[in-house]
Amino acid sequence: MKRSEEITGQYFNFLDKHIHEVITGTVPEFMELNEIAGQLAVSHKHLTDTVKKETGQHPCYFYDGKIIDKAKEMISDSEASIAEIARIFTYDPSNFSKFFKKMTGITPGQFRKNSRHADK
């Protein structure tokens, strides 16, 4: 395996673990990309360049995408309010709604409504 593939794989594994830790409250907030790079013992630039080279996308694209995937799961599968879910993800509720809409094109409330209709 090439070193760039190894770094990219480590990044994805770290994201999954880190997002889980934030959701479960093991760690208090999401790390910045430069902090993640430090945990992986590479520079921020090297991490960014490597993930871009291997995937064609910036590392933040995957970070945000994984957060949104987990948020969608929680919105669909739990009775928690959108505000409670936002707090679990360490967001202010209005910022969470803006982030969610920017990433998905709909608000968290609309997503919940759509997912509930899909189940029926």
N, C-alpha and C positions, 0 to 999 in steps of 0.2 A: 504494500500500500504506500502510495506517495505521501509525503509529509503534509501536503496541502489537503489531501483527503482525510488524513488523520485529524488535523486541526478542525476541519469542517465538521467531522463526526463528533469530536469532543464538544464543539460549540453547541450542536443540536442536543446532545445528551445533557450538557450543562443547563440549557434552556428548560428542558422538560423537568429536570430536578428542581431548578430554581423557581420556576412558576408554581410547581407543586408546593414548595416550601413557603412561598408567599401566601398562597391560598389557604394552607393549613395553619398559617400564623407562626411557623417555625422561624422565619425571618421577617422583619418588619416592613420591608418595602422592596420594590424592584431595583435591581442594580442598573447602573449606567453601563453602556457598552464598554467604555474604557475599564471599568471595574471587572467586567466579565473577562476581558482580554487579560487583565492582570492575574485573575484566577487561573487562566489557561497558560500563563507564563509566556505570553506573546504581547507585542505592542498592539495598541488600538489600530494603527494603520495596517499592520501585518494581518491582523484578524479580518479587518474590513476587506483588504485586497484579496486575501485567500478565499474567503467565503464568496466574494463577488466572482472570482476566477472560476471557482468550482461550480457555482449555481447560477451565475448570471444576475443575482440579486444582492442587494445590500443586506448585511446581517439584521438590521432593524426590520426589514420586511418580514423576516421569519419570526423575530421576537414578537412584533405586533400581531402577526398572524396566529401564533400559538396562544397568545393572551386572548385574542378574540375567539378562537376555537373553544378554549376553556370557559370563557364567559358565555358563549352560546349554549354550551352544555349545561351550565348552571342555570341560565335563564329558562331553558326548556324543561329541565328535570327537577327543579326545586320550586318550592312555594315562596322562597325568600323574595322580598321586594327588590326592585331594581336598585334602589338606594342601598339596601343591605349588601347586594352583590357588588356594587361599586366599591363599597367600603372594604369588602373582602379582598378586592383587587387593588386596594390602597388608593383609590381614586375618590375625589370629590364627586358626588352624583352627577352634577351638571357637566363636569369635564369628562366623566365616563361616558355619558350619553353622546357628547360631541365626538369623542374618540370612536365609539362604537358606530355612530352614523357615518363618520368619515371612512371607516374601514369597510362597512357593509352596505351603505346606502340607505339604511333604515334605522330607526331608533330602537333601543332595547325593548321598549314596550311594544312596538310594532312587531318586532321579531318574536316576542313571547306570544302575542296574539296569533300570528301566522303559524307558529309551531304548534299551538294548541288546536287550531283548526285542522292542521294536517293530521293530527292524531285521531280525529273523529271520523 
